[in-house]
Amino acid sequence: MPDNKTRASHLAARRRPGSTTKPWYPAKPMGLARALLKAGYGTRRQTEEMVVQGRVRLGDKVVTDPRHMADVGAEIYLDGDILQRLELRYFVLHKPLRVVCAKASTPGHKQVEELFAPGIVGLAVAGRMDGKTTGMILYSNDTQWNNMVSTTTGLEQEYRIQVEGELSDLEISVMTAGVHLPTLGLFRPQTVRIVEILNGHTVVNMTVREGKIRQVRRMLTTLRHKVTMVRRVRIGDIRLGDLSVGSQRELSNPEINSIREIHAAELRNKNGSGGAGG
């Protein structure tokens, strides 16, 4: 087992972008995949794959069983580097057309991971978006935060949508009242606002909660308007702004915390106004 001097030299020579320089050791016995997850190296499935691929060493021994137990204080190595707790990083990406979040390969489509900031371990997309939709994608190496983005039903999403034809005031009223979609049930946007009507096309801003983009498309198709463009421009309090297509930026602390605050408020509402039982 390497001594402290050797360990420090090893870390100084092989720092990872996006990580701290402090080694991470299990505080209680746990499986190797779970240890990698706790240190911030991805989802359970991702960390299990790392172990199975032979990338993980426990002390001097390569272990390929994700459930193999690591003792308290065990030295775990990933790709030859001693395990470190990763610095959590958060990004917004302006996703282009024909870039998909699903793992299945589609001819002519890129994986969104190919656009992620380089050199940062454990990055994963928060939620999903199909190849026909552009705009905001949030991603980070904070698994818990990513899960909040994808599961918080009260988190508003705002879309800029262009359709063929002119939407009438009556159609806007129908949409805001709710449209029953075959196999998908009732879908009711929070707001629908016309931005402009020009050259036989209508551009609207639509805010939804709990809705998926396929419901937005189906609703407009039901009203006999072909959708020609969908771009997500806001998630909660985080806005796309003037970020150019294919570009990304790191989120500010207020933006990061806004997701946690919305999630916490939703939990309080579910559990009662006080947030605690009496």
C-alpha positions in Angstrom: 0.0 0.0 0.0 1.5 3.4 -1.0 2.6 5.7 1.8 1.3 9.3 2.2 4.3 10.8 0.4 3.9 8.5 -2.6 0.2 9.1 -2.7 0.6 12.9 -2.6 3.2 12.7 -5.4 0.9 10.6 -7.5 -2.0 13.0 -7.1 0.1 16.1 -8.0 1.3 14.4 -11.1 -2.1 13.2 -12.3 -4.9 15.6 -11.4 -8.1 15.3 -13.2 -9.9 18.4 -14.6 -13.1 18.9 -12.6 -11.8 17.1 -9.5 -10.4 18.1 -6.2 -6.9 16.9 -5.1 -8.2 15.2 -1.9 -8.5 11.4 -2.1 -11.9 9.9 -1.2 -12.2 6.8 1.0 -15.3 4.9 2.0 -16.7 6.0 5.4 -18.5 2.6 5.8 -18.3 -0.7 3.9 -19.9 -0.6 0.5 -19.8 -2.1 -3.0 -17.3 -0.8 -5.4 -19.9 0.6 -7.8 -21.6 2.4 -5.0 -18.3 3.8 -3.8 -17.7 5.3 -7.2 -21.2 6.7 -7.3 -20.8 8.3 -3.8 -17.6 9.9 -5.0 -19.5 11.5 -7.9 -18.3 9.4 -10.8 -21.7 8.9 -12.5 -24.9 6.9 -12.1 -25.1 3.4 -10.7 -25.2 1.9 -14.2 -22.2 4.0 -15.3 -20.2 3.0 -12.2 -21.1 -0.6 -12.5 -19.8 -0.5 -16.1 -16.5 1.0 -15.0 -16.0 -1.9 -12.6 -17.0 -4.6 -15.1 -14.6 -3.1 -17.7 -11.7 -3.7 -15.3 -11.0 0.0 -14.8 -11.2 -0.2 -11.0 -8.5 -1.4 -8.6 -9.0 -2.1 -4.9 -5.5 -1.6 -3.4 -3.2 -3.7 -5.7 -6.0 -5.9 -7.1 -8.2 -5.3 -10.1 -11.8 -6.1 -9.3 -14.5 -6.6 -11.9 -17.5 -7.4 -9.6 -19.4 -4.1 -8.9 -20.8 -5.5 -5.7 -17.4 -6.4 -4.3 -17.2 -4.8 -0.8 -14.7 -2.1 -0.1 -13.8 -1.7 3.6 -13.8 1.6 5.5 -10.8 3.7 4.4 -10.0 1.4 1.5 -7.8 2.8 -1.3 -9.8 2.6 -4.6 -8.2 3.4 -7.9 -10.0 4.3 -11.2 -7.9 4.1 -14.4 -4.8 4.1 -12.3 -5.7 7.3 -10.3 -6.6 7.1 -6.6 -10.3 7.9 -6.2 -11.1 11.5 -5.5 -14.4 13.2 -4.7 -15.2 15.1 -7.8 -15.9 18.8 -7.8 -19.6 19.1 -8.8 -20.1 21.1 -12.1 -23.3 22.3 -13.7 -23.9 23.4 -17.3 -26.6 24.6 -19.7 -26.2 23.5 -23.4 -28.0 24.9 -26.4 -28.7 21.6 -28.1 -28.8 21.6 -31.9 -31.1 19.6 -34.2 -30.4 15.9 -34.7 -28.6 15.6 -31.4 -30.2 12.9 -29.2 -30.1 12.1 -25.5 -31.1 8.4 -25.9 -28.3 5.8 -26.1 -29.8 4.1 -29.2 -27.9 5.2 -32.3 -29.8 7.0 -35.0 -28.3 7.4 -38.5 -27.2 11.0 -39.0 -27.7 11.9 -35.3 -25.0 12.7 -32.7 -25.1 11.8 -29.0 -25.5 14.8 -26.7 -22.6 13.6 -24.6 -20.3 14.4 -27.6 -21.0 18.1 -26.9 -20.3 18.0 -23.1 -17.5 20.0 -21.6 -14.3 17.9 -21.9 -12.2 16.4 -19.1 -15.0 16.2 -16.4 -15.8 12.8 -15.1 -19.4 11.7 -14.4 -21.3 14.2 -16.5 -24.9 13.2 -17.4 -27.9 14.9 -19.0 -30.7 16.0 -16.6 -33.8 14.8 -18.4 -34.3 14.0 -22.1 -34.9 15.8 -25.4 -35.6 14.3 -28.8 -33.6 15.0 -31.9 -36.2 17.3 -33.5 -36.3 19.7 -30.5 -33.5 22.3 -29.9 -32.7 24.5 -27.0 -31.9 24.1 -23.3 -30.3 20.9 -22.0 -29.1 20.9 -18.4 -26.3 18.5 -17.4 -24.0 18.0 -14.5 -22.0 15.3 -12.6 -24.3 15.7 -9.6 -26.6 12.7 -9.9 -29.0 13.9 -7.2 -29.4 17.4 -8.9 -30.0 15.8 -12.3 -32.7 13.6 -10.8 -34.4 16.8 -9.3 -34.5 18.3 -12.8 -36.1 15.3 -14.4 -38.6 14.4 -11.6 -39.8 17.7 -10.1 -43.3 18.0 -11.6 -43.7 21.6 -10.5 -40.6 22.7 -12.6 -41.9 24.9 -15.4 -40.5 24.4 -18.9 -41.0 27.2 -21.5 -40.9 26.5 -25.3 -40.7 28.8 -28.3 -42.8 27.0 -31.0 -43.4 27.8 -34.6 -46.4 26.4 -36.5 -47.8 26.7 -40.0 -50.9 28.8 -40.3 -52.3 31.5 -38.1 -53.5 30.5 -34.6 -56.7 32.2 -33.6 -57.8 33.5 -30.2 -60.3 30.7 -30.0 -57.5 28.1 -30.6 -55.4 29.7 -27.9 -58.4 29.5 -25.5 -58.9 25.8 -26.4 -55.3 25.0 -25.6 -55.2 26.9 -22.3 -58.5 25.1 -21.3 -56.9 21.7 -22.1 -57.1 19.3 -25.0 -57.8 15.6 -24.6 -55.2 13.7 -26.6 -55.8 10.1 -27.7 -53.6 7.6 -25.6 -52.0 10.6 -23.8 -55.0 12.0 -21.9 -55.8 15.6 -21.0 -53.0 18.1 -21.7 -53.2 21.6 -20.5 -50.3 24.1 -20.8 -49.8 26.7 -18.0 -49.7 29.6 -20.6 -49.8 30.1 -24.3 -48.8 33.4 -25.7 -48.5 34.5 -29.4 -45.2 36.1 -30.1 -45.8 36.9 -33.8 -47.8 36.0 -36.9 -45.8 36.4 -40.1 -45.9 34.9 -43.6 -48.4 32.3 -42.8 -46.6 31.1 -39.6 -47.4 31.7 -35.9 -44.7 31.7 -33.2 -45.9 31.1 -29.6 -44.3 30.8 -26.2 -45.8 27.9 -24.3 -45.2 27.1 -20.6 -45.9 23.6 -19.4 -45.6 21.5 -16.2 -45.5 17.7 -16.1 -46.0 17.8 -19.9 -43.7 16.2 -22.4 -42.8 17.7 -25.8 -44.7 15.0 -27.6 -47.9 16.2 -26.0 -47.2 19.7 -27.2 -46.6 18.5 -30.7 -49.7 16.2 -30.6 -51.9 19.1 -29.3 -50.9 21.4 -32.1 -51.3 18.6 -34.7 -54.8 17.9 -33.3 -55.6 21.6 -34.0 -54.3 21.0 -37.6 -51.2 23.1 -37.3 -47.9 21.6 -38.5 -45.1 22.2 -36.0 -42.0 23.5 -37.8 -39.8 24.4 -34.9 -39.6 23.7 -31.1 -36.9 25.3 -28.9 -36.8 25.0 -25.1 -35.9 28.4 -23.7 -36.4 28.0 -20.0 -36.4 25.4 -17.2 -37.5 26.8 -13.9 -35.6 30.0 -13.3 -32.8 29.1 -15.7 -33.0 30.7 -19.1 -31.3 29.9 -22.4 -30.9 33.7 -23.2 -28.6 34.5 -26.1 -26.5 31.3 -25.9 -25.7 30.3 -29.4 -26.6 26.9 -30.9 -24.0 24.2 -29.8 -22.6 26.5 -27.1 -22.7 26.0 -23.4 -21.9 27.8 -20.2 -21.6 26.9 -16.5 -24.5 27.7 -14.3 -24.3 30.3 -11.5 -24.8 29.3 -7.9 -28.3 31.0 -7.8 -29.3 29.0 -10.9 -28.1 25.8 -9.4 -29.8 26.4 -6.1 -33.1 27.5 -7.8 -33.6 23.8 -8.8 -33.1 22.6 -5.3 -35.5 25.3 -4.0 -38.3 24.4 -6.4 -37.8 20.7 -5.5 -37.8 21.4 -1.8 -41.0 23.5 -2.1 -42.7 20.7 -4.0 -41.8 18.3 -1.2 -43.2 20.7 1.4 -46.4 21.0 -0.5 -46.8 17.2 -0.7 -46.0 16.7 3.0 -48.1 19.6 4.2 -47.4 23.3 4.7 -45.0 22.7 7.6 -43.0 20.1 5.8 -43.0 17.9 8.9 -45.5 15.7 10.6 -46.7 16.4 14.1 
